Amino acid sequence: MVGNTIELDVRDFHRRGEEPFGAIMEAVGRLGPEDAFVLINSFEPLPLYGVLAGKGFEHSAEQVAPDHWRITFKRRRKG
């Protein structure tokens, strides 16, 4: 079953010199069991992978352009 997708582009946070971690975690907190979270970022957020893996998520990352990454997080399947 496929749920909804929540997409968050945090590149403007970085341009303003702001930390997007709170907004990211707020979006993740709204996810249902079958939902996906798509993060748009200006770099690959390696530390975030560990944080969300600890919460049961797996990820796939795609570098769209030198300063444009698209990372999709989904809950790991049990079993």
Secondary structure, 3 states (H helix, E strand, C coil): CCCCEEEEECHHHHHCCCCCHHHHHHHHHCCCCCCEEEEEECCCCHHHHHHHHCCCEEEEEEEEECCEEEEEEEECCCC
